[in-house]
Amino acid sequence: MNKLQQLLKSAEDNQLVLGQVRKSMEKVRTALDELSSLLDPAYKPERKERKPRAAGTSATGARRGRPKKDQSAA
């Protein structure tokens, strides 16, 4: 009886592993399809349209980022 329970448990574990393998294979297949389309000689990458930087976003012209520590406070 104990051997039968072990076989059933092993079969359930194998089913879970097979499900994970199938999901992973689908992801690999999708990645390979994308890669093959990129390696196709007829592939032409699209030029990304970039927005120009906003001229003078701040009126003071302050730098971006963290402000420097105040020397008098130290």
PASE-498587 format. One line per field, with one value per atom (N, C-alpha, C, O, CB): x, y, z; atom name; residue in one letter; residue number from 1. Coordinates in nm, 3 decimals. Each point is the difference from the previous one (the first is absolute). Glycine has a CB too. Layout:
REM residues N
X	(X/...);
Y	(Y/...);
Z	(Z/...);
zapa	(CA/...);
nuvex	(a/...);
marro	(NUM/...);
END
This chain:
REM residues 74
X	(0.082/-0.082/0.086/-0.030/-0.150/0.287/0.090/0.066/0.018/0.023/-0.006/0.063/-0.096/0.042/0.098/-0.267/-0.101/-0.015/-0.014/-0.106/0.123/-0.008/0.121/-0.013/-0.119/0.248/0.121/-0.009/0.039/0.095/-0.187/-0.015/-0.098/0.025/0.025/-0.160/-0.098/0.059/-0.022/-0.164/0.260/0.062/0.102/0.008/-0.041/0.111/0.099/-0.068/0.050/0.104/-0.266/-0.072/-0.054/0.003/-0.065/0.012/-0.050/0.114/-0.016/-0.165/0.296/0.115/0.045/0.035/0.037/-0.074/0.040/-0.097/0.043/0.060/-0.231/-0.098/0.027/-0.012/-0.158/0.205/0.031/0.123/0.004/-0.106/0.203/0.123/-0.028/0.050/0.087/-0.217/-0.034/-0.075/0.024/-0.034/-0.078/-0.070/0.095/-0.013/-0.186/0.296/0.099/0.087/0.032/-0.032/0.037/0.083/-0.077/0.057/0.063/-0.248/-0.081/-0.010/0.009/-0.140/0.112/-0.007/0.133/0.004/-0.175/0.280/0.132/0.029/0.058/0.020/-0.119/0.023/-0.076/0.050/-0.016/-0.152/-0.077/0.074/0.004/-0.220/0.274/0.077/0.124/0.034/-0.117/0.150/0.119/-0.038/0.070/0.038/-0.219/-0.045/-0.029/0.036/-0.132/0.030/-0.030/0.129/0.012/-0.229/0.312/0.128/0.074/0.059/-0.045/-0.016/0.068/-0.068/0.067/0.005/-0.204/-0.071/0.038/0.020/-0.210/0.199/0.041/0.143/0.031/-0.188/0.244/0.139/0.013/0.078/-0.009/-0.146/0.009/-0.050/0.051/-0.082/-0.070/-0.047/0.105/0.012/-0.250/0.313/0.106/0.116/0.063/-0.129/0.094/0.112/-0.037/0.086/0.002/-0.213/-0.045/0.069/0.003/-0.227/0.280/0.070/-0.091/0.049/0.101/-0.279/-0.092/-0.041/-0.074/-0.009/0.130/-0.040/0.063/0.121/-0.144/-0.057/0.048/-0.049/-0.120/0.118/0.092/-0.044/-0.067/0.043/0.142/-0.288/-0.069/0.074/0.044/-0.265/0.236/0.067/-0.095/-0.113/0.256/-0.098/-0.085/-0.005/0.103/-0.048/-0.176/-0.019/0.026/-0.068/-0.103/0.267/0.033/-0.057/0.005/0.205/-0.265/-0.051/0.116/0.093/-0.315/0.219/0.107/-0.012/-0.109/0.117/0.106/-0.001/-0.070/0.009/0.205/-0.284/-0.069/0.105/0.088/-0.296/0.198/0.097/-0.033/-0.109/0.144/0.057/-0.017/-0.119/-0.093/0.200/-0.108/-0.115/-0.010/-0.110/0.128/0.096/-0.005/0.050/0.099/-0.063/-0.105/0.034/0.133/0.068/-0.312/0.283/0.123/0.123/0.111/-0.242/0.112/0.114/0.075/0.118/-0.099/-0.084/0.065/0.030/-0.067/-0.051/0.220/0.037/-0.099/-0.064/0.305/-0.249/-0.085/0.078/0.123/-0.247/0.051/0.064/-0.006/-0.069/0.218/-0.075/0.000/0.076/0.110/-0.125/-0.040/0.071/0.122/0.000/-0.215/0.317/0.119/-0.031/-0.089/0.234/-0.068/-0.019/0.039/0.094/-0.051/-0.115/0.030/0.121/-0.005/-0.239/0.351/0.121/-0.021/0.064/0.069/-0.222/-0.021/-0.075/0.008/-0.011/-0.069/-0.077/0.088/-0.042/-0.161/0.323/0.086/0.068/0.075/-0.042);
Y	(-0.120/0.120/0.126/0.097/-0.223/0.123/0.115/0.025/0.116/-0.164/-0.057/0.013/0.067/0.081/-0.286/0.171/0.059/0.149/0.078/-0.298/0.260/0.142/0.076/0.113/-0.171/-0.004/0.065/0.017/0.104/-0.204/-0.002/0.010/0.111/0.075/-0.320/0.256/0.105/0.139/0.093/-0.252/0.172/0.130/0.036/0.115/-0.156/-0.058/0.023/0.041/0.087/-0.255/0.105/0.033/0.143/0.071/-0.313/0.284/0.138/0.100/0.102/-0.183/0.051/0.089/0.009/0.107/-0.165/-0.057/-0.001/0.083/0.068/-0.294/0.221/0.080/0.149/0.078/-0.262/0.223/0.141/0.044/0.109/-0.129/-0.066/0.033/0.010/0.090/-0.206/0.024/0.006/0.129/0.058/-0.308/0.294/0.126/0.118/0.089/-0.185/0.097/0.108/-0.003/0.105/-0.112/-0.113/-0.013/0.050/0.067/-0.264/0.166/0.045/0.152/0.061/-0.275/0.276/0.147/0.061/0.098/-0.111/-0.046/0.052/-0.016/0.088/-0.142/-0.059/-0.022/0.101/0.044/-0.288/0.282/0.102/0.134/0.071/-0.190/0.153/0.124/-0.006/0.098/-0.064/-0.149/-0.016/0.008/0.063/-0.205/0.080/0.003/0.144/0.040/-0.272/0.308/0.140/0.081/0.080/-0.098/-0.005/0.073/-0.036/0.087/-0.081/-0.133/-0.042/0.058/0.035/-0.246/0.221/0.062/0.147/0.049/-0.210/0.231/0.141/0.014/0.090/-0.039/-0.140/0.003/-0.028/0.065/-0.137/-0.024/-0.031/0.116/0.024/-0.267/0.316/0.116/0.111/0.074/-0.133/0.071/0.101/-0.037/0.088/-0.034/-0.182/-0.044/-0.012/-0.029/-0.091/0.141/-0.007/0.110/0.115/-0.212/0.065/0.102/0.116/0.110/-0.289/0.157/0.106/0.090/0.096/-0.248/0.123/0.079/0.138/0.014/-0.225/0.311/0.139/0.059/0.013/0.013/0.009/0.058/0.135/0.079/-0.200/0.146/0.127/0.104/-0.027/-0.089/0.232/0.109/0.056/0.037/0.019/-0.049/0.049/0.152/0.068/-0.271/0.254/0.145/0.054/-0.039/0.023/0.104/0.057/0.141/0.078/-0.217/0.168/0.135/0.093/-0.039/-0.053/0.213/0.094/0.039/0.003/0.083/-0.055/0.043/0.134/0.087/-0.213/0.139/0.126/0.107/-0.020/-0.101/0.233/0.108/0.075/0.057/-0.036/-0.019/0.078/-0.042/0.079/0.107/-0.308/-0.045/0.073/0.023/-0.246/0.261/0.076/0.142/0.020/-0.231/0.308/0.140/0.038/0.091/-0.038/-0.121/0.034/-0.061/0.046/-0.028/-0.120/-0.064/-0.090/-0.029/0.223/-0.237/-0.084/-0.137/-0.047/0.170/-0.186/-0.134/-0.102/0.020/0.047/-0.175/-0.110/-0.083/0.000/-0.005/-0.064/-0.091/0.052/0.097/-0.171/0.007/0.033/0.130/0.017/-0.262/0.335/0.125/-0.026/-0.093/0.221/-0.045/-0.014/0.037/0.081/-0.031/-0.112/0.027/0.145/0.053/-0.296/0.303/0.136/-0.004/-0.068/0.139/0.002/-0.003/0.062/-0.042/0.053/0.086/0.067/-0.091/0.021/0.200/-0.320/-0.089/-0.108/-0.066/0.111/-0.065/-0.109/0.029/-0.084/0.022);
Z	(0.000/0.000/0.000/-0.069/0.190/-0.043/0.007/-0.135/-0.040/0.283/-0.313/-0.131/-0.099/-0.082/0.128/-0.038/-0.087/0.027/-0.094/0.085/0.134/0.035/-0.052/-0.047/0.250/-0.196/-0.052/-0.151/-0.054/0.241/-0.255/-0.146/-0.038/-0.095/0.075/0.093/-0.028/0.025/-0.078/0.139/0.048/0.032/-0.108/-0.043/0.290/-0.289/-0.105/-0.131/-0.071/0.180/-0.140/-0.123/0.005/-0.100/0.072/0.144/0.015/-0.017/-0.067/0.221/-0.093/-0.013/-0.146/-0.049/0.283/-0.303/-0.141/-0.084/-0.094/0.125/0.000/-0.074/0.019/-0.094/0.120/0.097/0.026/-0.078/-0.058/0.286/-0.228/-0.074/-0.149/-0.067/0.243/-0.228/-0.142/-0.034/-0.106/0.101/0.091/-0.023/-0.003/-0.084/0.193/-0.018/0.003/-0.125/-0.056/0.306/-0.294/-0.121/-0.121/-0.086/0.186/-0.107/-0.115/-0.003/-0.107/0.115/0.108/0.006/-0.042/-0.074/0.258/-0.135/-0.035/-0.148/-0.062/0.293/-0.287/-0.143/-0.084/-0.104/0.149/-0.002/-0.074/0.002/-0.101/0.158/0.057/0.009/-0.088/-0.067/0.300/-0.234/-0.085/-0.146/-0.079/0.254/-0.212/-0.140/-0.043/-0.111/0.136/0.062/-0.031/-0.017/-0.093/0.221/-0.039/-0.009/-0.128/-0.064/0.315/-0.288/-0.123/-0.124/-0.097/0.211/-0.111/-0.112/-0.015/-0.111/0.145/0.079/-0.005/-0.050/-0.079/0.266/-0.141/-0.044/-0.149/-0.070/0.299/-0.277/-0.143/-0.085/-0.109/0.163/-0.004/-0.076/0.001/-0.098/0.154/0.054/0.004/-0.092/-0.059/0.294/-0.248/-0.083/-0.147/-0.083/0.279/-0.229/-0.138/-0.081/0.044/0.027/-0.187/-0.080/-0.042/-0.024/-0.057/0.072/-0.041/0.116/-0.021/-0.158/0.300/0.118/-0.005/-0.018/0.153/-0.118/0.007/0.132/0.020/-0.274/0.343/0.128/-0.022/-0.085/0.204/-0.042/-0.010/0.081/0.112/-0.145/-0.022/0.070/0.104/-0.032/-0.170/0.325/0.107/-0.003/-0.008/0.148/-0.135/-0.002/0.140/0.095/-0.284/0.203/0.130/0.009/-0.095/0.109/0.102/0.022/0.032/0.071/0.012/-0.134/0.035/0.147/0.056/-0.294/0.297/0.140/0.012/-0.087/0.131/0.066/0.025/0.031/0.084/0.002/-0.152/0.020/0.127/0.012/-0.261/0.345/0.123/0.081/0.017/-0.131/0.164/0.078/0.132/0.050/-0.158/0.165/0.125/-0.027/-0.071/0.210/-0.081/-0.025/0.064/-0.048/0.037/0.121/0.069/-0.064/0.023/0.185/-0.288/-0.064/0.098/-0.021/-0.134/0.260/0.100/-0.057/-0.092/0.274/-0.128/-0.046/0.054/0.103/-0.113/-0.064/0.045/0.102/0.001/-0.222/0.307/0.093/0.143/0.031/-0.214/0.267/0.142/0.025/-0.054/0.111/0.023/0.028/0.089/0.080/-0.102/0.009/0.082/0.145/0.029/-0.230/0.291/0.141/0.031/-0.059/0.114/0.036/0.041/0.095/0.102/-0.129/-0.005/0.082/0.138/0.096/-0.306/0.221/0.129/0.098/0.121/-0.239/0.069/0.087/0.060/0.095/-0.232/0.087/0.047/0.128/0.050/-0.278);
zapa	(N/CA/C/O/CB/N/CA/C/O/CB/N/CA/C/O/CB/N/CA/C/O/CB/N/CA/C/O/CB/N/CA/C/O/CB/N/CA/C/O/CB/N/CA/C/O/CB/N/CA/C/O/CB/N/CA/C/O/CB/N/CA/C/O/CB/N/CA/C/O/CB/N/CA/C/O/CB/N/CA/C/O/CB/N/CA/C/O/CB/N/CA/C/O/CB/N/CA/C/O/CB/N/CA/C/O/CB/N/CA/C/O/CB/N/CA/C/O/CB/N/CA/C/O/CB/N/CA/C/O/CB/N/CA/C/O/CB/N/CA/C/O/CB/N/CA/C/O/CB/N/CA/C/O/CB/N/CA/C/O/CB/N/CA/C/O/CB/N/CA/C/O/CB/N/CA/C/O/CB/N/CA/C/O/CB/N/CA/C/O/CB/N/CA/C/O/CB/N/CA/C/O/CB/N/CA/C/O/CB/N/CA/C/O/CB/N/CA/C/O/CB/N/CA/C/O/CB/N/CA/C/O/CB/N/CA/C/O/CB/N/CA/C/O/CB/N/CA/C/O/CB/N/CA/C/O/CB/N/CA/C/O/CB/N/CA/C/O/CB/N/CA/C/O/CB/N/CA/C/O/CB/N/CA/C/O/CB/N/CA/C/O/CB/N/CA/C/O/CB/N/CA/C/O/CB/N/CA/C/O/CB/N/CA/C/O/CB/N/CA/C/O/CB/N/CA/C/O/CB/N/CA/C/O/CB/N/CA/C/O/CB/N/CA/C/O/CB/N/CA/C/O/CB/N/CA/C/O/CB/N/CA/C/O/CB/N/CA/C/O/CB/N/CA/C/O/CB/N/CA/C/O/CB/N/CA/C/O/CB/N/CA/C/O/CB/N/CA/C/O/CB/N/CA/C/O/CB/N/CA/C/O/CB/N/CA/C/O/CB/N/CA/C/O/CB/N/CA/C/O/CB/N/CA/C/O/CB/N/CA/C/O/CB);
nuvex	(m/m/m/m/m/n/n/n/n/n/k/k/k/k/k/l/l/l/l/l/q/q/q/q/q/q/q/q/q/q/l/l/l/l/l/l/l/l/l/l/k/k/k/k/k/s/s/s/s/s/a/a/a/a/a/e/e/e/e/e/d/d/d/d/d/n/n/n/n/n/q/q/q/q/q/l/l/l/l/l/v/v/v/v/v/l/l/l/l/l/g/g/g/g/g/q/q/q/q/q/v/v/v/v/v/r/r/r/r/r/k/k/k/k/k/s/s/s/s/s/m/m/m/m/m/e/e/e/e/e/k/k/k/k/k/v/v/v/v/v/r/r/r/r/r/t/t/t/t/t/a/a/a/a/a/l/l/l/l/l/d/d/d/d/d/e/e/e/e/e/l/l/l/l/l/s/s/s/s/s/s/s/s/s/s/l/l/l/l/l/l/l/l/l/l/d/d/d/d/d/p/p/p/p/p/a/a/a/a/a/y/y/y/y/y/k/k/k/k/k/p/p/p/p/p/e/e/e/e/e/r/r/r/r/r/k/k/k/k/k/e/e/e/e/e/r/r/r/r/r/k/k/k/k/k/p/p/p/p/p/r/r/r/r/r/a/a/a/a/a/a/a/a/a/a/g/g/g/g/g/t/t/t/t/t/s/s/s/s/s/a/a/a/a/a/t/t/t/t/t/g/g/g/g/g/a/a/a/a/a/r/r/r/r/r/r/r/r/r/r/g/g/g/g/g/r/r/r/r/r/p/p/p/p/p/k/k/k/k/k/k/k/k/k/k/d/d/d/d/d/q/q/q/q/q/s/s/s/s/s/a/a/a/a/a/a/a/a/a/a);
marro	(1/1/1/1/1/2/2/2/2/2/3/3/3/3/3/4/4/4/4/4/5/5/5/5/5/6/6/6/6/6/7/7/7/7/7/8/8/8/8/8/9/9/9/9/9/10/10/10/10/10/11/11/11/11/11/12/12/12/12/12/13/13/13/13/13/14/14/14/14/14/15/15/15/15/15/16/16/16/16/16/17/17/17/17/17/18/18/18/18/18/19/19/19/19/19/20/20/20/20/20/21/21/21/21/21/22/22/22/22/22/23/23/23/23/23/24/24/24/24/24/25/25/25/25/25/26/26/26/26/26/27/27/27/27/27/28/28/28/28/28/29/29/29/29/29/30/30/30/30/30/31/31/31/31/31/32/32/32/32/32/33/33/33/33/33/34/34/34/34/34/35/35/35/35/35/36/36/36/36/36/37/37/37/37/37/38/38/38/38/38/39/39/39/39/39/40/40/40/40/40/41/41/41/41/41/42/42/42/42/42/43/43/43/43/43/44/44/44/44/44/45/45/45/45/45/46/46/46/46/46/47/47/47/47/47/48/48/48/48/48/49/49/49/49/49/50/50/50/50/50/51/51/51/51/51/52/52/52/52/52/53/53/53/53/53/54/54/54/54/54/55/55/55/55/55/56/56/56/56/56/57/57/57/57/57/58/58/58/58/58/59/59/59/59/59/60/60/60/60/60/61/61/61/61/61/62/62/62/62/62/63/63/63/63/63/64/64/64/64/64/65/65/65/65/65/66/66/66/66/66/67/67/67/67/67/68/68/68/68/68/69/69/69/69/69/70/70/70/70/70/71/71/71/71/71/72/72/72/72/72/73/73/73/73/73/74/74/74/74/74);
END
